Amino acid sequence: MTNQKRALITGITGQDGSYLADLLLSKGYEVIGISRRTTHYHHENLDHLAGRISVEYADLLDGASIDRVVAKWQPDEIYHLAAQSVPADSWKQPIVTAEITAVGTLRVLEAVKNHCPTARFYQATSREIFGGVETEVVDESTPYGANNPYGVAKLYAHLMTETYKDSFDLFACGGILFNHESPRRSLHFVTRKVTMAVACIVSKTTIPPLDESGAPLVQDGKLRMGNLDAVRDWGYAPDYVDAMWAMLQQDEPDSYVIATNTSYTIRDLCAVAFSRAGLNWEDHVVTDEAFMRPTEIAASKGDYAKAKATLGWEPKKLFAEIIEEMVDADVARLTE
């Protein structure tokens, strides 16, 4: 008879899922990941975990597939990280975003309720649920104000998590995470877009990756960007998965803001990233209306005081060090 804990992670191939798997394995967990089946079987973030985790194929659009995996494995802890996770893309695909990010979460909650109601459940919520709230710093008491399809979908998922916790006595927590980055971040996100652009320019690559419009990320040494004055609170993904785990170890379930209570503009991001490679960002970055969001968020900092007091959590690695690490990793990818 073993006392080894078993954890199920949806979205295990993403940045957070892979770091969470690293953390849980280091703590002696058995780790099962859910991935959507595609014709692309290579998942760079999981290469180092080959043979150490189990991967099940299921889809948030298919409740029966989620039921099957949850019933089969009977996990002690479930970390629901999978979503259509790019706010800008949610304007182009609002219905898909709702089906995956909002209703998909409901399908997972139903599977937990019906097949393993004693499991502890973590929902990856986002600071986008505060959206257009006219306050600089937000915490768990701040009124919601989602103002894009992604934020609205995440708010639905967050409120359903609270509803199932209260209605069915589930141990269910919501982590209201502000932006968090790392070398494993997808190229869909602005931080990685910038750091990869730096690497492309430094390495003089002739075949840069494509941006979200389908054009080469760097053309003639230039990176096209949207609103350079947009402000974000950026943290470090490995720090943030520590908080996810800590939430499920408490005596009572609750929701927490996970952030750094600092903020920087996209302009600051460009300055740090290009400077790391000895470049002047103003020589390489141009703005393009095609990359502007229809709405912008006002809430730019998260107050993590509750997480610090209850979970003993606080951020370890901060903005400049994170961006420099990402630049170094992308340069290494293209030059080694």
N, C-alpha and C positions, 0 to 999 in steps of 0.2 A: 504494500500500500504506500503510495507516494503523496507527499503534501505539496508537490510542485504545483504552482499556480499556472492556469492556462489563460492566455489573453488572445482575443480576436481583434484584429485591426482592419477596418475597411480603409481603402486608400493607401495600402502599404507601400505601393511603388512610388509614392510622392515623397517630397522632402520630409514632411513631418512623420509620415508612416515609417520611413526607413530609419530615421533617428530614434523614433520610439521603439522600433524593433531592437535596435542596438542597446538601448537602455534596459528594456525588459529582459533581454538575453543576459545582460550583465548581472541582473538580479535573480537569475535562475528560473525565469518563466519559460514555459512552452509557448511558442508564438505561432499563431495561425494568421495568415493574411488573406484578405479578399481582394481579388483583382478582376477587372472586367476583361473578358476574353477578347483579344484582338489578333490580327495576323502578325503583330509585332511582339515577339516573345522576349526580346532583350530589354531588360530593365536595369539601366546603369546603376541606379541607387541601391539595388539589391544584389549586385554581383558579389560583394564581399560576404553575403549571408547565405550563399549557396550551400545546401545541405544542413543548414541550421534552423530553418523555418519551414513550415508547410504553407502552401499557397492553394487556395480554393478559388475557382472561377464562379463569379456571381455578378449580378447586375442590379443596381438600385432601381431600375425600371421594371424589374421582375421580382415581385414579392415572393414567389414560390422558391426562387433560387436563394434568396436570403433566408427564408424559413429553413430550407434544407441544410444550409451550412451551420446556422445557429443550433438547430436541433441535433445535428450530428456531433458537434464538438462540445456543446454544453460549457462554454467558457465561464471562468470566474469574473473576468473583466472584459468589457467590450469598449473599444475606442473607435468611435465613428468619425472618421476624418474625410471620407470620400465626398466629393461634391463637384459641381461645375464651379471651379474656384476662382475664376477671373472676372472681377466686377465689370471691366470694360466689355468683355464678350457677352455679358448678360443682356446688354442692350440689343445685341444682334440676335441672341437666342433666348428671349425671355421665357418662352414656353418650356423649352428643354431645361433651362435653369430651374424653373419651378418644379418640374417633374423629378429632376435628379436631386437638387439641393433641399427642397422643401418636402415634397411627397416621399422622396426616397428615404429621408430620415424617419418619416412616419412608418414606412414599411419595416425599417430596422427596429423601431420601438415596438411595433406589433409582434415581431418575431421574438423579441426579448420577453414581452409580456406573456406570450403563449407558450414559449419553449424553455426559457430559463429565467424566471422572474426574480431569482435571488442574485443574478449577476449584477455587477456594478457597471453602470453605463456612463460613458463620457461623450458629450456632444461638442464638436468643434464649432463654436459660434465665432462671430467676427465683430470687430469694431464697426463694420459697415451697418450694424443694426442701429447705431446712433446717427448715422448719415448726416442729415442737415441740421442736427441740434446746434443751436447757436451758443455753444460754450466751448472754451478751449480745452479744458480738462474734464474728462468724464470718469465716473466710477459706476459701481453696481446700482446706485440709486438714480442715475441719470435717466430721464424719460427717453424712450425709443424714438427714432426719427428716420428710419431707413428711407433712402431716396433714390435707389436704383434697384433693378430686378434681383440682383444678387443679394443685396442687403435685405430686401423684403423676404426673399426665400430663406435666408439665414435666420431672420426674425421669426418666421413661421416655425422653423425647426427648433429654435430656442424655446419658444412658447409651448410647443407640443411636448418638448422634453420636460418642462416644468409641469405641464398638465398631467402627463403620465406619471411623473413622480408623485404628485399629490393625489391623483385619482386611483392609482393602482399600487401605491406604496412601493414604487421602484426606487432603487438607489441610483438616481440619475443626476448628473452634474453638467453644467454648461461652462465651458472655458471661453470667455469673451476675449479672444486673442487679437491684439494689434499686430501690425505687420511684423513678420519675423523672417529672417533671411539666412542664407548659407550658400556654400558652393554647390549644394544639391538643389537649389531653387530652379524652377522651370524658367525657360527663356520667355514665357508669357508675362513674367513679372518685371517691373521697371528696373529693379536693382540689377538683376541678372542680365537684362537687355543692355544696360550701361556697361557692366563689367566685361561682358563678352565683346561688346563693341571696342573697348579699350584693347582687349587681347587681339582682335582682328587687325586693328591698326598697327599695334606693336609687331605682330608676327607677319604683317603684310600678306595675309592670306588672300588668295585669289578666288576662293569659294567660301564666302561668309555664310552663316546660317540665315534663314529667312525671318523677317519680322512678321508681325501680326497681319500685315497687309499682303503678305506673299512676296514682297520685294526683298532684295538683299539687305541684311541688317546695316551694313556699312557700304556706302557708294561714294567713290571719290574721296575717301577719308572722312565722310560726314555721316553722322548719326541723326536720324529724324526723331524728334520728340514732341510730346504734347505740352501741357501746362508746366512750365519750369518752376512756377511759384506754388504749386501744390505742396502741402505740408503733410508729413507722416511721422509717426512714432515707430521707429524701426528697432527691433530686437534680434536676438540670435536664436535660431530654431532649436539647437540642442538644449539651450536654457529653457525654452518654452515646453518641450516635451517632459522635462523634469516636473513642471507644474501640472501637466496633465496627469501624470502618475500620482503626484501628491494628492490631488483632488479625490482620487478613488481610494485613498488610504485613510480618510477621515472617518470619524464616528457617524457623522450626519452628512447627507448630500447637500451641496450648495453650489452657487455659481460665483465665478471670480473673474475680475478683469486682470489680464496678464499683459503687461506693457513695461515701458521704461520711464514714463513721465518725462521724456525729452522729445523734441521734435526738430526736424530738418526739412528743408525744401528739396525738390528734385535738383535744383541748381546746386545745392550743397553736395548732393550725391554725386553729380557729375564732377564737381571740383575735386572731391576726395579721390574718386576712381581714376580720373585722368592724371592727377598729380602723382599717384602711386607709380605710374609708368613714365613720369617725367614729362608729361604733356600738359598743354593748356587747353582746358575743356572748351573754351570759347572758340578755338580754332577748328573744332570738330563737331560741335552740336548745333543743329538748326531746329527751329520750331516748325511744326506742320499742323495746320488746322485739322487734318484727317485724324490726328491722334488725340484730339481734345475730347474729354468726356462731356456728355450732355449736362451732367450735374457734378458738383464737387462736394466732398465732405468738409464740414467745418470742424468737427471734433478731431483735434490733432494730437492730443496727449491722453494717455491712460494712467490713472492713479491706481497703483498696485498695492496700496496700503493694506487692504483686507487680505490679500494673498500673503503678504509679508507677515502679518500678525497671526494668521491662522495656519498657513501652510509652511511658514518659515522660508518662503521663496522670495528671491529678488534676482534681477538680471545680473549676470557676471560679465558678459562681453558686450560692449556698446558700439555705437554707430561706426566711427572711423575704422576701428579694428576689424569689424565685420566686413566692411566694404573692401578694405585692403586685402583681407584673406580671400575674398571672392575674386578680386582682380588677379592675385597671384595664382589661384587655382585655374582660372580661365586661360591665362597666359601659358601655364604649364600644359594645359590640354592641347593647345595649338602649336606648341614649340617642341614638345618632347617626342 
